Amino acid sequence: MTDTVSPPGASPPATPPRRILSAWLHQLAVDRWRLSEGCAPGEGADAAPLALITDTAHGPRIHAANRAGIATGAQAGAMLADVRALCPDIAVRPSDPAGDLKFLEHIALWARRWGPWSALDAPDAVLVDVTAVAHLFGGEAKLLADAHDRFIRRGLAVRLAIAPTAGAAWALSHYGPERAILAPDDDAAARLADLPVAALRLDGDVLLVLRRLGLKRLGDLTERFGEPRGRDALQRRFRNRKSPAANPLIRLDQLLGCVPEPLLPVLPQQVPLVQRRLMEPIRHRSLLDTVLGDLAADMARALEGSGQGARRLELGLWRVDGEVIVRQVELAAATRDPAHIAQLFAERLDDVDAGFGIETVRLRASWAEPLALMQRDFEAAAEAHGTSLAAFVDRLTVRLGPKAVRRPVLHASHVPERAQRWQEALAPEPPSQGELAFHARPLKLLDRAERIAVLYATPDGYPKAFRWRGAVHEVVRVEGPERIAPEWWRERGGARLRDYYRIEDDAGRRYWIYRQGIIGDGRGGMPDWYLQGLCA
């Protein structure tokens, strides 16, 4: 490779302008249902009025409708009873928002054929970065034509737009022509002036306020509030709205490129999966256990090859009659020990009805974490001797349920009673909140600090003796104090400081006590003393 040197005075190469492709799948839920039924657009079951419904507290509501259903008045968000009054013959099917989102994730990964990365624009749009790639397709117009043809071939209705920002691309794809391009040197404010204010991706209550103010077009915002004085007037009305979807000025600045808008790319994840297609259907439990053991060994090899351990495993059993039985287990710590995996699933298979037989068995690790070989060997040796804590927790949760077992986790607080919290044993570790440099803490803390009577030489001096639970203890050794200030964001303004002491009495017993408050702090009378822990 030969290095090239620019001549003196030459300007650096210009950065290509950013270009974002927005693909709005405005019939995503209906198209997905139609594809699952094998219907072509406008044919078969899709030709009659159809609505996908969602159950709510007030009754079924329309989630989406096909073109024939929309023509009869079935609008998204309407009550099913109202729609039936207009069209009694409309067919209904249950909606599946979670399935739609997963389908949209697959579309986002597939859409990376037009750019290096893509992002979800839930619930029914995809954004693709097509910066400096349009020439590979012969220009942006041909890129849009290629994208449109490929979406149509997949049976998906789509509206497309390319613009310098994600907000402008979204606005054009939703409220512009079917295929729109906003060039980098175009005046975005003038080009988008006739679009409705809904193109700013605002919440419904904010749109209602803007309409009541007479602001119906984007041009109304840019003309009236383009100057600093006008912006101040609108900013005062929405000054408490921090979310972009609740503040029209933030959304307008994002649309025009004055404020950056972060986007989260969709990254493909390889989920470890192993399966067995059986030559003959099996009905007996012993044969199923044998297949499960083989799958557990295959999963262990797959996880070891990627340097991972499983935290959640799903076992799918396909019966001859087409029914699928799914069993899931979660683990307290990442593992790839096949014997442990088979043992956990064995307790979940007692109620399985094989029917006429099981012909396919599949094991999938839907949640995996990095796991080194040394850690795996250590846990395996511990389990062989019956001392593995993770294996013990796994067995308890399988028998008692995931909510019946809890574990303590550290919490970032210097106040002793708040430095620990309880959470479900299978829940992921909370994010690190920074290491706290604690002093030595006693091995046992009381559930609640108990008030004691203390004799001292001076109000702010060391304790000489104290009474606790009816007994008087003479203090022979004292270490401290360790001062802990109250958490001002949680306590009232009159909360007092704590001074902690580690003390030893004449019998050799050690305690952890604290004085709450100091003389003259202006937050109460004389200080109070409490015993909070027992030291080793």
Salt bridges, closest charged atoms under 4 A:
ASP31 OD1 - ARG34 NH2 2.91
ASP96 OD2 - ARG32 NH2 3.15
ASP100 OD1 - ARG32 NH1 2.89
ASP100 OD2 - HIS63 NE2 3.92
GLU140 OE2 - ARG19 NE 2.72
ASP146 OD2 - ARG150 NE 3.33
ASP149 OD1 - HIS148 ND1 3.94
GLU178 OE2 - HIS148 NE2 3.20
ASP186 OD2 - ARG191 NH1 3.28
ASP194 OD1 - ARG217 NH2 3.13
ASP205 OD2 - ARG241 NH1 3.79
ASP220 OD1 - ARG217 NH1 2.96
ASP253 OD2 - ARG231 NH2 2.88
GLU261 OE2 - ARG201 NH1 2.87
GLU261 OE2 - ARG251 NH1 3.75
ASP289 OD1 - ARG285 NE 2.87
ASP298 OD2 - ARG276 NH1 2.60
ASP298 OD1 - ARG301 NH2 2.26
GLU314 OE1 - ARG364 NH2 2.68
ASP321 OD2 - ARG319 NH2 2.66
GLU323 OE1 - ARG319 NH2 2.83
GLU330 OE2 - ARG312 NE 3.08
GLU347 OE1 - ARG399 NE 3.56
ASP350 OD1 - ARG285 NH1 2.75
ASP351 OD1 - ARG327 NH2 3.30
ASP353 OD2 - ARG319 NH1 3.82
GLU369 OE2 - ARG311 NH1 3.22
ASP377 OD1 - ARG376 NE 2.90
GLU383 OE2 - HIS340 ND1 3.30
ASP394 OD2 - HIS340 NE2 2.80
GLU417 OE2 - ARG498 NH2 2.80
GLU424 OE2 - LYS403 NZ 3.26
GLU429 OE2 - ARG407 NH1 3.27
GLU450 OE2 - ARG469 NH2 2.64
GLU482 OE1 - ARG441 NH1 3.11
GLU487 OE1 - ARG418 NH1 2.88
GLU487 OE1 - ARG490 NH1 3.93
GLU491 OE2 - ARG418 NH2 2.95
ASP499 OD1 - ARG483 NE 2.79
ASP499 OD2 - ARG515 NH2 2.80
GLU504 OE2 - ARG477 NH1 3.21
GLU504 OE1 - ARG510 NE 3.36
ASP505 OD2 - HIS473 ND1 3.19
ASP505 OD2 - ARG509 NE 3.34
ASP521 OD2 - ARG496 NE 3.03
ASP528 OD1 - ARG451 NH2 2.65
